[in-house]
Amino acid sequence: MQAHVSIILPVHNAEPWLDECLRSVLQQDFEGTMELSVFNDASKDKSGAIIEKWRVKLEDSGVHVIIGGHDSLSPRGVGYSKNQAVAQSSGSYLCFLDSDDVMMPQRVRLQHQAAVQHPSSIVGCRVRRDPPNSTERYTRWINQLTPEQLLTQVFTANGPTVIMPTWFCSRAWFSHVGPFDEGGQGVPEDLLFFYEHLRKGGGVVRVDQSLLLYRYHPRAATHSVLETTIWTHRVRFLEEQALPRWAAFTIWNAGKQGRRLYRSLTAASQRKVVAFCDVDENKIRKGFYCHEDSQERPKPRIPILHFRAARPPFVICVKLVDTGHPQPLALEEAPQWPPGARRGGTELYLLLPPGPHRGRLRGQPEVVALAGGPGLPSLQLTDPRQPLPVHPRPAGAL
């Protein structure tokens, strides 16, 4: 009999956490039919024995267990393992679970309810981090995004606005979007799937309860993905989804991060950059940025303006740092969103390399934003040294 929900569990050397993870499957209060689909990706520890032990307990409780896997010398990767676990399962809905995490008893029930109401969405949830003081900024970001920001902050350095271990969706929608990339170690398969989901018009929904204990440890697969890989995918998606709408734009930040963004753009996108803008008088006095590595002749010389003289739309590319004042520099989203501001993350974007940055964005992490154009919110820069007004959108501005 086809299950209502399949729990998708890839496993690779998960012995330290697997008992607690599988116990949380047994403790679900979902009243529909549920199955567990495990794919053991060449584990060399006691993961296989632990899975077999829990198979008996789960099946005695009415949870069908499907176990697949291989014992090759090397693992095939998270993307491959999740695809295999999905393929061998039968449920109408898929609940993704990492082998080092723990579900709260109500997770499947509450996310299933949300997924039934949102058949073309990825449904996530809030999380509780373990250890509690690890990645505090990131955890706040996961849990505090508004429903609108789940779509508008899809370009942050943090990746998907609902994290992969909390994903829940219909099998039909997964089949429409997927499968996961199977490139193996170093490939951000969750980010690539998330982008494809957005391309196909998928929604993003979060159940606003903490339904997962989300572990942080050095062996987590996410540590194998290079920041430069993430950056490249994010910039390409930015160029695909946002920049075609604009004939010209300004990069806010004439420093390292703004120049990095400019250099990362294709030549066609670079030609749309009419200026850099900044608040640093030293950068502004330079007058222009010359792209020395360009093959064009003469080499592009991009003006550097004070932000008051710049015209929207903006790509705001800033690393939030301590200003040395009691209140740090902050960027604030305008409170009024334009009508219909949601489609596919094209109204406000955030993007920045991860790192131990200080500062804040209204409780959010490091940022790059697009703002000030048609259908985009204006943006306010507040600095305790010199309070500044909301940057208005001139009539007829791009």
Steps between C-alpha positions, in 0.01 A plus 500: 500500500628846411599705802378853558851617597847362428780615728812529283816419695846487336762347729878506492699413812231634732558268794531777766156646424295229329328351805358836604402583141311174449335524842353832386344324200336250733363782717310683225134568584386501135190284465532424130713221352873566511808324367871549552724480193868466594792500258830397656777667299800273562510544877802337662382533861210328676228699321370192317454303823321791666263531204417128515437524876253785451333333202339249736379766746363724226320224312349371825355853538356503149778693323614314190878515452680481164878466514726551202866572464839384379831402656744648251829639620379859463161668556307633201390816679196657660321584174527144371393353834191719525401422142532127568299526822225688316500250212453198727222665702127522426352783707290779352705745708871509575646602836878552480708419806875504561642212701659732758177691576199432722133565415248626753196267529266737315726569203346267240144583605542879483706509184265257326209732581690794348612305192142392422405870497807600291553223242769686299700622800795382702385500862761560769488570872686676775791317662686474829877493458728254680734616650270790591763772455623383158422712191280737704460757221413233243251335734325833561481549125348154448235556764410867460451557127153633424279316249598759236870467577489125440486600133676836501817389680580204278840645404649523848830336577297268724347310209138374488267700723364175643785262570519162331465279813156660558365453145162340447320492163274294279654223293336647192671836553836338575475305174415821315807681635760229572695289533790626712835561335718190550840666461602384847725668753532874453173542308225706672222268388243663727569850365485382138170321563364808678588726207334261254195493727480881482550500122195279467286733709516308828404660829677496835305445822619461859314341790574744780577244763837349590462149356864393460812479713759613245852387588821685421824301494823485297394188308188660350488469119441873459863569597618337177346772282736789422385858546618580147272228361200644683590853387519397134159330506340796676638758257392296199149465643493873573589571138238258378212609720547872575744686281319438167224727630735799516667702226745642756576481871735630770716284728490635855854445635812612319710279726610139491158333495350735241799457271484125547137500393583711192784269397275195549238628256495408133618766257140574403404559863813707564396736220179574692694631802485879468670579832623387837375698798632520853506702823879486532647832389838341428345265245284775352805728449657238276230587249478168318580128510704360212448132422861413422426138405248595233575402139316808377693797364492752641461329835171579676517789747196495727419825687498493882230729641373604839185300559293821501602560139433144384186383327310177564464214454781392731682176560607559860806293578619568853680316776347612828773606740531666836502879454662559839184673620240380753256428217650324197434598142173346386308450181125499540239371259231756427183406690267527199524215254363563151181316400561141396860495623575129503558327167809281496723716717516792255403788729788523747813291506771453757844363416842496671789267570470330839741584776540624858351841428397736774208739467136442429218537254197528725596167654585351159842378387746646247343647189484606140166636389328624188279799555365826369372388159147434368327257734790519746492645851710804572782453747607709796857533623518596867828603662519637855760753380269652237133395480397490137156513337334216313644492149200585278433346162500782245205513263580301189813345647606155388 
